[in-house]
Amino acid sequence: MAAPVGGGTNPINVINETPMGVRQWMVVVLMVLLNALDGFDVLSSAFAAPGITADWGIPRSELGIVLSAELVGMGFGSVLLGGAADKFGRKNTMLACLVLMAAGMWLAGHANGVGDMFVYRFITGIGIGGMLAATNAVTAECTNSKWRKAAIAVYVAGYPLGAIIGGVAASEWLLEAYGWRGVFDFGAIVTAALIPVVFLVVPETAPYHASKGNLAGVNKTLAAFGKPAIESLPPVADAASKPKVTDILSNRQLRPVTLLLAFGYAFHTITFYYILKFAVQIVADYPPGYAPSDAATVLTWANVGGFAGSALFGFVMARLGIRWPTALMLLIGSAAVVSFGTGRETLDGWQWATILTGFFTNAAISGYYAAFARGFPAYARATGTGFVLGIGRLGAAGSPLIAGALFAWLGNDELLVVSAIMAMGSVISLLLFLMLPEREGDDLIFKTDKEN
């Protein structure tokens, strides 16, 4: 897969080397909000889980099917719509994803059985998967080199932020006033409201236009960000105009990065989503038992910890890099999940346990997202990120299924054993992450002006 080469002004350098403008920060804030929306939409089924279980009388094994549905959809969406973001643009893809998410959430609020709910949550997941690939690329491509790692970490922190807001809304208002169906209806309304905001605020990114050889598009985006126009672009190779997953996997420089990121992320999500998807049900069932609205608070606190971990970890990466700090978070996160499995006697105890697991496991997610942005060149960033997220969602989708099967096999009382098994995903992820090569993806495609 040939790289664009040649003279001309490099638009990536213009973004990298100039100060951040107001419009750039507006885009970053909106990407954080979109990731927050994704966080709420994904975890809405977890907030609704006790109500669904009570209404439909289903065991944990069937609940696992419901909880995995959007994660399966996210896998398909990440691959299919992640590639669309490189072919048709980040902005167009985000708008299409918002439409899918709004429709899926609304339909889920009116489902009448496990089969219906699986389909509707699958549709929602397709939109979320594509959105994650596109928004991660936009965050990376609209920030300069000074602020990129921190911006990505804050962007990742948006995911638990959405769950925090959703958790407070669910436990303090929606579940009491409208039941579990109100959680999905609320998500649908908020999702639809963000469609015009994205349309008006977000320009297509300069690196995307550059990857298509569109000088006018590049200069339009640079103007929107208050940057000087450029006179020409490095020539773009044919392969860059229509990036495919097969291109990424066949390239000897990108293949090892792609596979290590994909399977490392997949194993970590097995551990990560065990807490996010089953914590509410575990606490609701654990003696002496808690009301659904009380049990839902542990997921809110898990995401408070996740928000703090993601946000703070960005500044750690800015000073210490990505590699070893992320490995440490994976190790401590796995230990925190095992500790969660020892059980707690009070609701406060459960809340603190989930705060700790959320802090460390989400910090590791920030490390992975920073590695996604660093590992792929601009012309294939959304395709590569989408593929990695798609494979990663196999772990995410498998997590509630594996946990549900373990509980069915070992019994609900074997919380520590199940938790210890589920924690092993992050340990395997740690080993794979340490095997990643250290280099910038854009260096493979766009050399700096001095190097040219």
N, C-alpha and C positions, 0 to 999 in steps of 0.2 A: 504494500500500500504506500504509494509515493506521497511525500510531504510537499506542501506548497513551499516554494523557495523563490529567491530572486530579490530584487531591490524594491524600492518603494517604501513608504512609511508604514510601519507596523501598527495597526489600530490597537492591538493588545498592549503595546508599549505606551500608547497614549492613555489608555485606561490605567495601566499599572503605575505610571510615573507622575500623574497629575493628582492634585488633591481631590477628595470626594466633594461633590456638589450636593445641593439640597435635593435635586431630583433623584440622584443616586441613593441618598439616604431614604427618600420616600419609597423607592423601589425595594430597598432592603427591608424596611418596616412592613411593607405589604407582603413580602415573601414570608416574613415571620408570621404574619396574620394568617396567610394561606396554610402554612405548616401547622399553625394552631388549629385551624379548621380541620385539617387532616387528622390531627390528634384527637379532636372531639369526635369526628365521624367514625374513626376506627374503634374508639373505646365506648361509643354509645351502646353497643351491644353488651359490653361488660356491665355498664351501669344498669341496663335493663334486664340483665340476666336473672336476678332473683324473681322479678315480676313475671318474666317469660316462663321460668320454671314453675312458678305457682299456678299461673293461668293454664298452661298446657300440660302440666303434670309429667314433665320429662326428666330422666335421670341425667347425671353429669356426662355420661358418654354421648347422649344426644345433644346436650348443651354444647359439648365440644364441637359438634358439627356446625351449630349455629354460630359459635364464636370464631370458627375458622373461615367462614364463608367469605368475608371481605378480604381476608388475608390471601386466600386463593385468588380472588379477583385482582388484588394488588400485584400479585406475581405476573399475571397476564398483562395488566395495564402497564406495569413498569417496562416490560419488554416491547409490547406493541406500540404504546403511546410515547415511550421514551424515544424510540426510533422516529416517531412522527415529529417530535420536537426538533430533531436534527434535519428532517426533510421539509417540514412545513412551517417551522418557526416555533419558538418557545411560547410566544404570546397566544397564537392560535390554538396551540395544544392546551394551554392552561384554560382558555375559555371553553373548549370542548369538554375538558375534564370537569369543570364546574357544573356544566349542564348535566352530565352523567351522575355526578355526586348528588345534586339536588333531587333528581328524579328517583335515584335509588333510595335515598333517605326517606323521601315522602312515601314511597311504596312500602318500605319496611315498617313504617308506622301504621300501616293498614294490613299487614300480613296476618294470616289466620292459621298458620301451621309451619312446621319445620321446613317443609319443601319450599313453600312460598318465601319464607324468610331467607333461606339459603340463596335463592335466585336474586332477590332484591339486594341482599348484602353483597353478593358477587358483583352486581352492576355497580354498586357504590365503590367497591374495591378497585374495579377497573379504572374508574376516574381518579381515585386516590393514588394509585400506582403511577399513572401517567403524570399526575400533578407533582409528585415527589421528585421524579426525574427532571421535570422541566424547571421547577422552582430552585432546585439545587444548582442547576446550570446557570439560571439567571442570577442567583446570588453571587456565584463565583465570577461571572462575566461582567457584572456591573460594579464591582468593587476594585479598588486599587490594591497593589501588592502589600501595602502597609496594613490595611484593615481587613484583608480577605479572610484570614483564619479566624479572627474574632467575629467577623460578620457571619461566617458559616456556623460557628458555634452558637451564636445568638439565634440564628435561623433554626438550628436543630432544637434549641431550647423552646422554640415556638410550639413544637409538638406536645411536650408536657404542659406548656402554658394553656393550650387549648383544652387539654384534659382537666386541668385545674379549674378553669372557668366552667367547663361542662360539668365537672363533678359537683361544684358548688351549686350550679343551676339545677342539677338533677336531684341532689340530696336535700336542698333547702326549698325547692320550688316545684320542679317538674314532676318528680315521682309522687309527691304528696297531692298536687293539684290535678294532674292529668294522667298519672300512671305511667307505665313504661312506654306506651305509645307516644306520649308527649315528648320524650327524649328525642325520638327520630324526627318528629314534626318540627321541633325547634331547630334541629340541625339542618333540615331542608330549607327552612326560611332564611337562616343566616347564610347558607351557601349561595342561594339564589341572589341575595342582596349584594354579594361581592362580585358578581359578574360585571356590572357596569363600572365598578371601581377599577378592576383590572384593565378593562378596555380603555379607560381614560388615562390611567396613571403610568402603565408599563409600556415603554417602547420596546420594539424588538432589539435584541442585543447586538452590539457592534461585531463581536466575534462571529456570531451566526451569519450576519450579512457578509462578513469578510470570507467566511468559508464557502459562500456561494459566489464570490467574486462581484458582489453588489456594492460598488463604491458609493453610489447615491444613498443606499440604505445605511451604510456605515456612517456617512457624514450627517445624515438625518438624526441618527441616534446620538452621535457626538455632539451635535448642536443642541439636542434636548438636554444633554448633560452639561452644557456650557463648555464644551471642549473645542479646540480648533479643528477645522476640516483638514483632511489629508488629500494629497494629489493623486496617489496611486496605491495599488495593493500588490502584495506578492502574488504571483500567479497561483491558481488553485488547481490541484491535481484532479483528474476525473473522478477518482475514488472518493474524494472529499465531498463531491456534490450529492452523492447518494450513499451515505454511510450505512453499512449493514453489519449485523452481529457477526456474520461470517468473516467480514474484513477484520474485525477486531480480534477474532479468535485465530485468524490465519497469520496475523502480523507477529513476528517473533519478539518484538519489543513489548507489544501490548498484551499478548496472550497470557504470560505468567502473572502480570498484574491483574488482569481481568479475572482469572480463575481463583487466585488467592483472595482477592477482595470478595468475590461472589460467595465462595464456600466459607470463608472466614466470617463474613457477615451473616450467612445463613445459620451457622452454628451458634453465633451469639444471640440471634433472634429467638432461637429455641428457648434459651434461658430468659431473655428479656420479656417475651410475651407470656411466659408462664405466670409471672407475677401480674402483669397487666390484665390478663384475661381471666385468671382464676382467683385472684386475691379476694374479690368481693364475695364470690360464692363460698370460698373457704371460710372466711370470717363469719358469714351469715350462718353457716352450718356448725361452726366450732362451739363447743359448750362454753357458756350457757346459751349461745345463739343470739343473734342481733337482728333487728328489723332491717329490711333492705335499704332504707334511707340511711341508717347508721353504718351498715356494712359498706355502703358506697363511699363513705368518707375515707376509708383506707386507700382507695384508688386515687382520690383527690390528693391525699398526702404523699402517696408514691410519686405523683407527678410534681408536687412541690419540690420534693427532693430531686426529681429528674430535671426540673427547670434550673434549680441552683447548680446541679452538677454540669449540665450542658453549658450554661452561661459562663461559669467560672472556668471551666476547662478550656474555653477558647483562649483566655489570657495565659493559661499554662502552656498551651501549644505555641502561642506566639513567642514565648521565651525559651521553651525547652524542646520545641519540635513536636512531631506527631508520634513517632515510633514508640519510645519507651514509656512516656506517660499513658498512652492508650493501653499498652500491655499491662501496666500496673492497675488501671481501672478495670480491665477484664478480670484480673486475678482477684481483686478485692470484691468486685461485683459478684463473682461466683461464690465467694465465702459468705457474702451477705444473704444470698438466696438460701444457702444451707442453714444459716442462722434463722431465717424466716420459718423454716420447717420445724424448728423446735417448739413452735407455738407460743402463744401469749395468753395471760390470764385476764387482761383488761383490754378495752378498746384502744386506750391510749398506747398500750404496749404494741398492739398491732399497727397503729399509725406510725410509731417510731420505727418499727421494723421495715415498713414499706418506704418510709422516707430514705432510709439508708440504702436499700436495694435500688430505689429509683435514682438516687444521687450517682452511684457508681456505674450502674448499667447504662444510664443515659449519657454519662461522660464518655463512656466507651463508644456509644453511637456517634457522638460528636467527632471522635477521632476517626471513625470510619468515613463519615461524610467529608471530612477534610481530606482524607486519602482519596475519595472518589474525585473530588475537584482537582486534586494534584495529579492523579494518575492518568487522566485522559486528556488528549488534545482537544481544542475548541470544536473542531469540525465533527468530532465523535463523542463529545462529552455527554450529551443526553442519551445517546445510544448506549454508550458504555455504562453510564450510571444506571440506565433503565435495565440493562441486562443483569448487572450486579444486584440491583434491587429485586429483579424478578426471581433470580435464583435464591436471593435472601428470603424472599417471601415463602419459598418452600419450607424453610425452617420456621418462619413465623406461622404459616398455616398449619404446619405439623405440630407446633407447640401445644395448642389446646387439645389436639387429637391424641398426642402422645400422653399428655398429662391425664386426660380423661380415661384413656385405656389403662394407664398405670393405677389410677384410683379404682377402676372397675376390677382390676386383677388383684391388687394388694389390699384394697379396702380404703375407705375414707379416713380411717384412723392412722394410716401409715404416712402421715404428712411429711415427716422427716426423711424417710426413704425416698419418697417421690421427689421432694425438693432437692435432695442430694444428686439424684439421677439427672434432673433437669438442669442443675448447675453445671454439669460437665460440658454443656454446649459452649459456655464462655471459656472454659479451659482449653478446649480444642481450638477455638477461635484465636486465643492468645498465641498458640504455637504457629498458626497459619499467618497471623499478622506480622510476626517477627521475621517471616521469610520474604516479606515484600521488599522489592528494590527501592532505594531512595533516589528519586529523580522527579522532575517536573514534566508532566505530559506535554505541555505546550512547547517544550524544548525539542520535541521530536518533530514538530510541524512548523512552527513559526520561530525561527531564530531571531535573536535580538538584532537590531540594526548594525551594531558593531561586528557581530559575528558574520553578518551577510557581507 
